[in-house]
């Protein structure tokens, strides 16, 4: 074989290889659908680039010590097509959103006030909503300890993320989290290390805990029977948070777990390796 032919074969083989093999985090999380996550490779530089999506700062990490990636939560209301994240220097990096259809869920509640609250309860609901929205906007500098999360409880998945929900026949907001069916008193554990940033007993959510895992990655646990942490507590991965219950708008004991990225509620199943397209 001539040297020229050998060089040609080697060049063709190199061109056939992907420019960058996907890392573990990209394979785990890159599901760019409404309510999903987009993982976008960033320009190489010494310090972590800063990036935003929908005017919210993004979680940026080093993947496999090879590349910087931005991890963006995509709203459930997003439409299929091309979207962009924006770098601090004004450059825009594109990613494609593909469509995803979510099924319906019909729930019958005994307490009609949890379907159509009276004016006094509406004031309370708005006040509690403002507290929770502020918590979801938290963006701390800490690096998440892990992105393949542990399941917060031992229990079967009962209601998936994104379900179009109807309470007593009336449509309400889609299901913003993942439900685990488990007996009252079952221990709830932190799926990753973090700091407790909010606790409360709310009209819809019942007893609730927010944990900041870092850089806009937030867990919310609700309907608890007891809260066993306080604001400011630092939790190790696997630390006890509270116990499963049925407080607030719930038809039975279960854990409702929200995951929020860049102030956008996304499918928690992504983070535990249980995502179903």
C-alpha positions as CSV (number, residue, x, y, z in Angstrom):
1,X,0.0,0.0,0.0
2,X,1.4,3.4,-1.0
3,X,2.0,6.1,1.6
4,X,-0.5,8.3,-0.2
5,X,-3.3,5.7,-0.1
6,X,-2.6,4.9,3.6
7,X,-2.9,8.7,4.4
8,X,-6.2,8.8,2.5
9,X,-7.6,5.9,4.4
10,X,-6.6,7.3,7.8
11,X,-8.1,10.7,6.9
12,X,-11.4,9.1,5.8
13,X,-11.5,7.0,9.1
14,X,-11.0,10.2,11.1
15,X,-13.7,12.0,9.3
16,X,-16.1,9.2,10.0
17,X,-15.7,9.6,13.8
18,X,-17.8,12.0,15.8
19,X,-16.1,15.2,16.6
20,X,-16.9,14.7,20.3
21,X,-18.2,11.6,21.9
22,X,-21.1,12.3,24.2
23,X,-20.3,12.2,27.8
24,X,-22.3,10.5,30.6
25,X,-24.3,13.7,31.6
26,X,-25.2,14.4,28.0
27,X,-26.5,10.9,27.5
28,X,-28.4,11.0,30.8
29,X,-30.0,14.5,30.5
30,X,-30.1,15.6,26.9
31,X,-33.8,15.1,26.1
32,X,-34.8,18.4,24.4
33,X,-38.6,18.2,24.6
34,X,-41.1,20.5,26.3
35,X,-40.6,19.8,30.0
36,X,-37.2,18.2,29.3
37,X,-33.6,19.3,29.2
38,X,-31.2,20.5,26.5
39,X,-27.4,19.9,27.0
40,X,-25.4,22.4,24.9
41,X,-21.6,22.2,24.4
42,X,-20.0,25.5,25.1
43,X,-16.8,27.2,23.6
44,X,-13.6,26.0,25.2
45,X,-12.0,28.4,27.7
46,X,-10.1,28.3,31.0
47,X,-13.0,29.5,33.2
48,X,-16.6,28.3,33.1
49,X,-18.5,30.3,30.4
50,X,-21.7,32.1,31.6
51,X,-24.9,31.3,29.7
52,X,-28.6,32.1,29.9
53,X,-31.8,30.7,28.5
54,X,-35.0,32.7,28.6
55,X,-33.2,35.4,30.7
56,X,-32.3,32.9,33.4
57,X,-28.7,31.8,34.3
58,X,-27.8,28.2,33.4
59,X,-26.1,25.4,35.2
60,X,-22.6,25.1,33.5
61,X,-20.3,22.2,34.4
62,X,-17.2,20.5,33.0
63,X,-18.2,17.1,31.5
64,X,-15.6,14.3,31.6
65,X,-12.9,16.9,32.0
66,X,-13.2,17.5,28.2
67,X,-15.7,20.2,27.6
68,X,-17.9,22.8,29.2
69,X,-21.7,22.1,28.9
70,X,-24.7,24.2,29.7
71,X,-27.8,22.3,31.0
72,X,-31.1,24.1,30.2
73,X,-34.5,23.3,31.5
74,X,-37.2,23.7,28.7
75,X,-40.7,24.9,29.7
76,X,-43.7,22.6,29.2
77,X,-45.1,25.4,27.0
78,X,-42.2,25.3,24.5
79,X,-42.9,24.6,20.9
80,X,-41.0,22.2,18.7
81,X,-38.3,23.9,16.6
82,X,-35.0,25.7,17.0
83,X,-34.2,27.6,20.2
84,X,-31.0,29.2,21.5
85,X,-29.1,29.8,24.7
86,X,-27.1,33.0,24.9
87,X,-23.5,33.5,26.1
88,X,-22.2,36.4,28.1
89,X,-20.5,37.8,25.1
90,X,-23.7,37.9,23.1
91,X,-23.1,34.7,21.0
92,X,-26.1,32.4,20.6
93,X,-25.9,28.6,20.5
94,X,-28.8,26.7,18.9
95,X,-30.5,23.5,19.9
96,X,-33.6,21.8,18.6
97,X,-36.7,21.0,20.6
98,X,-38.7,18.0,19.5
99,X,-42.4,17.6,20.3
100,X,-43.7,15.4,23.2
101,X,-47.3,14.6,23.9
102,X,-48.5,14.2,27.5
103,X,-51.5,12.1,28.6
104,X,-54.5,13.3,30.7
105,X,-55.2,12.5,34.4
106,X,-58.7,12.9,36.0
107,X,-58.8,13.3,39.7
108,X,-61.8,13.4,42.0
109,X,-61.4,15.5,45.1
110,X,-63.7,15.5,48.2
111,X,-62.8,19.0,49.2
112,X,-64.2,21.3,46.5
113,X,-62.2,24.2,47.9
114,X,-59.1,22.5,46.5
115,X,-60.7,22.8,43.0
116,X,-62.3,26.3,43.3
117,X,-60.9,28.1,46.3
118,X,-62.9,30.9,47.9
119,X,-61.6,34.5,47.9
120,X,-59.9,34.2,51.3
121,X,-58.0,31.1,50.3
122,X,-57.0,32.7,47.0
123,X,-55.2,35.4,49.0
124,X,-53.3,32.7,50.9
125,X,-52.6,30.8,47.7
126,X,-51.1,33.9,46.0
127,X,-48.9,34.7,49.1
128,X,-47.7,31.1,49.2
129,X,-47.1,31.0,45.5
130,X,-44.9,34.2,45.7
131,X,-42.8,32.5,48.4
132,X,-42.2,29.4,46.2
133,X,-41.5,31.3,43.0
134,X,-38.8,33.3,44.9
135,X,-37.3,30.0,46.0
136,X,-37.3,28.6,42.5
137,X,-35.3,31.6,41.3
138,X,-32.4,30.8,43.7
139,X,-29.1,30.5,41.8
140,X,-26.2,29.7,44.1
141,X,-22.5,29.2,43.1
142,X,-22.3,25.7,44.5
143,X,-21.6,22.8,42.1
144,X,-24.2,20.0,42.2
145,X,-22.7,17.0,44.0
146,X,-24.3,14.6,41.4
147,X,-26.7,14.8,38.4
148,X,-27.7,11.2,38.4
149,X,-30.0,11.6,41.4
150,X,-31.0,9.0,44.0
151,X,-34.7,8.3,44.2
152,X,-36.0,10.4,47.2
153,X,-38.2,7.5,48.4
154,X,-38.6,3.8,48.0
155,X,-41.9,3.5,46.2
156,X,-43.4,3.0,42.8
157,X,-43.9,5.9,40.3
158,X,-47.6,6.7,40.4
159,X,-48.2,9.9,38.4
160,X,-45.8,11.1,35.7
161,X,-44.6,14.6,35.0
162,X,-46.5,16.7,32.5
163,X,-49.9,15.1,32.8
164,X,-52.8,17.3,31.8
165,X,-54.8,17.3,35.1
166,X,-58.5,17.6,35.6
167,X,-59.9,18.0,39.1
168,X,-63.5,17.1,39.4
169,X,-63.8,17.6,35.7
170,X,-62.1,21.1,35.6
171,X,-58.7,21.4,33.9
172,X,-55.9,22.9,36.0
173,X,-52.1,23.3,35.5
174,X,-50.2,20.3,34.2
175,X,-48.5,18.0,36.7
176,X,-45.2,19.7,37.5
177,X,-43.5,16.8,39.2
178,X,-43.2,13.1,39.7
179,X,-45.3,11.2,42.3
180,X,-44.1,8.2,44.3
181,X,-46.7,6.1,46.0
182,X,-45.5,5.2,49.5
183,X,-47.1,4.7,53.0
184,X,-47.4,7.6,55.4
185,X,-44.2,7.9,57.4
186,X,-41.8,6.7,54.7
187,X,-38.5,8.5,54.9
188,X,-37.7,11.1,52.2
189,X,-34.1,11.4,51.4
190,X,-32.1,14.2,49.6
191,X,-31.3,12.9,46.0
192,X,-28.2,15.1,46.0
193,X,-26.4,17.3,48.5
194,X,-27.9,20.7,49.0
195,X,-29.1,23.4,51.4
196,X,-32.7,23.8,52.6
197,X,-33.9,27.2,51.4
198,X,-37.7,27.1,52.2
199,X,-40.1,25.1,54.3
200,X,-43.8,25.7,54.6
201,X,-47.3,24.3,55.1
202,X,-49.2,25.4,52.0
203,X,-52.8,25.2,50.8
204,X,-52.2,23.0,47.8
205,X,-48.7,21.5,48.5
206,X,-49.2,20.8,52.2
207,X,-46.0,20.4,54.2
208,X,-43.2,21.3,51.8
209,X,-39.4,21.5,51.6
210,X,-37.2,23.2,49.0
211,X,-33.6,22.1,48.6
212,X,-31.0,24.0,46.5
213,X,-28.5,21.6,44.9
214,X,-26.6,24.5,43.2
215,X,-26.6,26.7,40.1
216,X,-30.4,26.8,39.7
217,X,-31.0,23.1,40.3
218,X,-33.8,22.9,42.9
219,X,-35.8,20.0,44.5
220,X,-39.2,20.5,46.0
221,X,-40.9,17.9,48.1
222,X,-44.5,18.2,49.1
223,X,-47.5,16.6,50.9
224,X,-45.2,15.6,53.7
225,X,-46.6,14.3,57.0
226,X,-43.6,15.8,58.9
227,X,-40.7,18.1,58.0
228,X,-37.5,17.2,59.8
229,X,-35.2,19.9,58.5
230,X,-35.1,23.7,58.8
231,X,-34.0,26.6,56.5
232,X,-30.3,26.8,56.3
233,X,-29.6,23.1,57.0
234,X,-26.9,21.6,54.8
235,X,-27.9,18.1,53.6
236,X,-25.6,15.4,52.4
237,X,-26.7,13.1,49.6
238,X,-29.1,10.6,51.2
239,X,-29.8,12.8,54.3
240,X,-33.3,12.5,55.8
241,X,-35.6,15.4,54.8
242,X,-39.0,14.4,56.2
243,X,-41.8,11.8,55.9
244,X,-44.3,10.9,53.3
245,X,-47.9,12.1,53.9
246,X,-51.1,13.4,52.4
247,X,-51.2,17.0,53.4
248,X,-52.6,19.7,51.1
249,X,-54.3,18.8,47.9
250,X,-53.8,15.0,47.9
251,X,-56.0,12.0,47.6
252,X,-53.7,9.7,49.5
253,X,-50.2,9.4,50.9
254,X,-47.5,10.0,48.3
255,X,-44.4,12.1,47.6
256,X,-44.7,14.8,45.0
257,X,-41.2,15.7,43.8
258,X,-40.4,18.7,41.6
259,X,-37.1,19.4,39.9
260,X,-36.4,22.9,38.7
261,X,-33.6,24.1,36.4
262,X,-33.2,27.8,35.5
263,X,-36.5,28.5,37.2
264,X,-38.2,26.0,34.9
265,X,-40.0,22.8,36.2
266,X,-38.6,19.8,34.3
267,X,-39.2,16.0,34.3
268,X,-37.6,14.5,37.4
269,X,-37.5,11.1,35.7
270,X,-34.5,12.4,33.7
271,X,-32.4,12.6,36.8
272,X,-33.0,9.1,38.0
273,X,-32.6,7.4,34.7
274,X,-36.3,6.6,34.3
275,X,-37.2,8.9,31.4
276,X,-39.7,7.4,28.9
277,X,-39.9,9.2,25.5
